[in-house]
Amino acid sequence: MDRISVIVPFYNAEEWLPRCLESMHRQGGDAEFILVDDHSTDGSKNIAYEYCNKDKRFTLMTNQHAKGVSGARNTGLDYATGEWVAFLDADDYLLDHATEAWKDALQWDANIHQLNHQRWYGKTGMRDVKYANSVGYYDLERLPMMWCMVWNKLYRRERYKDVRFKEGLQYGEDELYNLACFAVDDRIHNSTETAMVHCFDNKGSLSKGKKDIHLWKQIRALEDFMESQTDPKVRCAVCGVLGEHWASPTFLKVIGHRE
């Protein structure tokens, strides 16, 4: 199997990081695990050092100042050497068969592979497969569910070497990164394999703090991206995304049209 670089940004994640890194340590194969410390002030960095010392596949990078999840992921991309890149959040973890799931997915001809995932609900302790897509190819005119997330995908690194996360966003950075990748190559292959568990109700997750200012920044970033594109197919796709956002209960509440 082609080598995969797994990028894990973290900031003050000592509660979750051991589970995440242990799940990576248990994987077989010649993967590359790039840990990016975004200027943590707790014990996260010591946990990362521990895994680097016992598994040569782990590498620790440290940002000199906090750059946010986008900046930390960009640091990881700068150092990645694998044929493929995957992203994992510090509060998520890989299933024991993740390597085999990746191997099965990469048998298909595509530059972006999306896999299904399980969600873990901390309040109940339940794990559930949600938003599963049928196996097959998708494009900008028919995107799969969960298309906007980066932690459920494999990206051919050389194909998207010039694509970076937009720094300064605290919400919607995954969505914008994927749209930029789709502008390069809009075909995605979805595998029914399940490789990881996403911890949905971690209260410390950035996705739980949808401040009004962050939502406005996301809209502005999407508008700027659309204006920078010349391909009508890409522009229409971004316009559709914007329309979905403006019609959502969250955005309607922000602009004062819903209690």
C-alpha positions in Angstrom: 0.0 0.0 0.0 1.2 3.5 -0.7 2.4 5.3 2.4 -0.1 7.5 4.2 0.8 10.6 6.2 -1.6 11.1 9.1 -1.6 14.7 10.4 -2.9 15.2 13.9 -3.0 18.9 15.2 -3.5 19.3 18.9 -3.9 22.1 21.5 -4.4 21.3 25.2 -5.7 17.8 24.3 -4.2 15.8 27.1 -7.6 14.3 28.0 -8.1 12.8 24.5 -4.7 12.5 23.0 -3.5 9.2 24.6 -6.5 7.4 23.1 -5.9 8.9 19.7 -2.2 8.2 19.5 -2.6 4.7 20.9 -5.1 3.9 18.1 -2.4 5.0 15.6 0.3 3.1 17.3 -1.7 -0.1 17.0 -1.9 0.2 13.2 0.3 -1.9 11.0 2.1 -0.8 7.9 4.5 2.0 7.0 2.4 5.0 7.9 3.8 8.4 8.9 2.1 10.0 11.9 2.8 13.8 12.1 1.8 15.4 15.4 1.6 19.2 15.4 1.5 20.9 18.8 -0.2 24.3 18.4 1.5 25.8 21.4 -0.2 23.7 24.1 0.1 24.7 27.7 -1.0 21.4 29.3 0.7 18.0 29.2 -0.2 17.2 25.6 3.3 17.7 24.3 4.8 15.2 26.8 2.2 12.6 25.7 3.3 13.2 22.1 6.9 12.8 23.0 6.1 9.5 24.6 4.8 8.1 21.4 7.6 9.5 19.3 10.1 7.7 21.6 8.4 4.3 21.3 7.3 4.4 17.7 9.6 5.7 14.9 6.6 6.4 12.7 5.6 9.3 14.9 7.1 12.8 14.4 6.4 15.9 16.5 6.3 19.4 15.1 5.8 22.5 17.3 4.3 25.8 16.1 6.2 28.7 17.7 2.9 30.4 18.3 -0.8 29.3 18.3 -2.0 29.2 14.6 -5.3 27.4 15.1 -6.3 24.1 13.6 -5.8 25.4 10.0 -2.3 26.6 10.7 -1.4 23.4 12.5 -2.7 21.3 9.6 -0.7 23.4 7.2 2.4 22.8 9.3 1.7 19.0 8.9 1.3 19.3 5.2 4.6 21.1 4.9 6.4 18.1 6.4 4.3 15.2 5.0 6.1 12.8 2.7 3.6 10.1 2.0 1.8 9.5 -1.2 -1.5 10.1 0.6 -2.5 12.4 3.4 -5.2 11.8 6.1 -6.3 14.1 8.9 -7.3 13.1 12.4 -8.5 15.3 15.2 -6.9 14.8 18.6 -10.3 13.7 20.2 -11.0 11.1 17.5 -9.4 7.7 17.0 -8.7 5.0 14.4 -10.4 1.7 14.5 -8.0 -1.3 14.7 -8.6 -2.2 11.0 -8.0 1.3 9.7 -5.0 0.2 7.7 -7.0 -2.5 5.9 -9.8 0.0 5.3 -7.4 2.4 3.7 -5.9 -0.3 1.6 -9.3 -1.4 0.2 -10.2 2.2 -0.5 -7.0 2.9 -2.5 -7.7 0.1 -4.9 -10.2 2.5 -6.7 -9.0 5.0 -9.2 -9.4 8.4 -7.6 -7.4 11.2 -6.0 -9.8 11.7 -3.1 -11.2 8.8 -1.2 -13.9 9.2 1.4 -14.6 6.5 4.0 -17.6 6.1 6.3 -17.1 6.6 10.0 -18.6 5.8 13.4 -19.8 8.5 15.8 -19.2 8.2 19.5 -21.7 9.9 21.8 -20.1 10.6 25.2 -23.3 11.0 27.1 -24.6 7.5 26.2 -21.3 5.7 25.3 -22.9 4.5 22.1 -21.1 4.2 18.7 -23.2 4.5 15.6 -22.6 4.6 11.8 -24.2 7.8 10.6 -24.4 9.5 7.2 -23.2 6.4 5.3 -22.9 6.8 1.6 -23.2 4.2 -1.1 -20.0 3.0 -2.7 -19.1 4.8 -5.9 -18.0 8.0 -7.5 -19.3 11.5 -6.7 -18.6 14.9 -8.1 -19.5 18.6 -7.5 -23.0 18.1 -9.0 -23.7 15.2 -6.6 -21.6 15.4 -3.5 -21.8 12.6 -0.9 -23.0 13.3 2.6 -20.2 14.5 4.9 -18.3 15.8 1.9 -17.2 18.9 3.8 -15.1 17.0 6.5 -11.4 16.3 6.1 -11.1 13.6 8.8 -13.0 11.0 6.7 -10.8 11.2 3.6 -7.5 10.3 2.0 -6.0 12.9 -0.4 -3.3 12.2 -3.0 -0.6 14.5 -1.7 1.1 15.4 -5.0 -2.2 16.2 -6.6 -3.2 18.8 -4.0 0.3 20.0 -3.0 -0.6 23.7 -3.6 -3.9 23.5 -1.5 -3.7 24.8 2.0 -6.2 25.5 4.8 -7.2 29.1 5.2 -5.8 30.3 8.5 -7.9 32.6 10.7 -11.1 30.5 10.4 -12.4 28.7 13.4 -15.4 27.2 11.6 -15.8 26.0 8.1 -12.1 25.4 7.4 -12.6 21.8 6.3 -15.3 22.8 3.9 -13.2 25.5 2.2 -10.2 23.1 2.0 -12.3 20.5 0.3 -13.8 22.9 -2.2 -10.3 24.0 -3.1 -9.4 20.4 -3.7 -12.5 19.8 -5.7 -11.6 22.8 -7.9 -8.5 20.8 -8.9 -10.2 17.4 -9.3 -13.9 17.2 -8.5 -14.3 13.4 -8.5 -14.4 11.6 -5.2 -14.7 7.9 -4.6 -16.7 6.8 -1.5 -15.8 3.5 0.1 -18.2 1.8 2.5 -15.2 0.9 4.7 -15.1 2.5 8.2 -11.7 3.5 9.4 -12.2 5.9 12.4 -14.5 7.1 15.2 -15.5 10.7 15.4 -16.2 11.9 18.9 -19.3 14.0 18.2 -20.1 15.6 21.5 -16.8 16.7 22.9 -17.7 20.0 24.4 -14.2 21.3 23.9 -14.3 20.9 20.1 -14.2 24.0 18.0 -17.3 22.9 16.2 -19.3 23.4 19.4 -18.5 27.1 19.7 -20.2 28.6 16.7 -19.7 32.3 17.5 -21.4 34.7 15.3 -18.2 36.3 14.2 -16.8 32.9 13.1 -19.9 32.2 11.0 -19.6 35.6 9.2 -15.9 34.9 8.5 -16.9 31.5 7.0 -19.4 33.2 4.7 -16.9 35.8 3.6 -14.2 33.2 3.0 -16.7 31.2 0.8 -17.7 34.3 -1.1 -14.0 35.2 -1.7 -13.3 31.7 -2.9 -16.2 31.7 -5.3 -15.1 35.0 -6.8 -11.6 33.6 -7.3 -12.9 30.7 -9.4 -13.4 30.7 -13.2 -14.9 27.3 -13.7 -18.7 27.7 -13.7 -19.2 24.2 -12.2 -17.1 25.2 -9.2 -18.8 28.6 -8.8 -22.2 26.9 -8.9 -21.2 24.4 -6.3 -20.0 27.1 -3.9 -23.1 29.1 -4.6 -25.1 26.1 -3.6 -23.1 25.7 -0.4 -23.7 29.3 0.5 -27.4 28.9 -0.1 -27.6 25.9 2.2 -25.8 27.9 4.9 -28.1 30.9 4.7 -31.1 28.7 5.0 -29.9 26.8 8.0 -31.4 27.5 11.5 -27.9 28.5 12.8 -27.4 31.3 10.2 -31.0 32.4 10.4 -30.6 32.9 14.1 -27.4 34.9 13.5 -29.1 37.3 11.1 -32.1 37.7 13.4 -34.7 35.7 11.5 -35.1 32.9 14.0 -35.4 32.7 17.7 
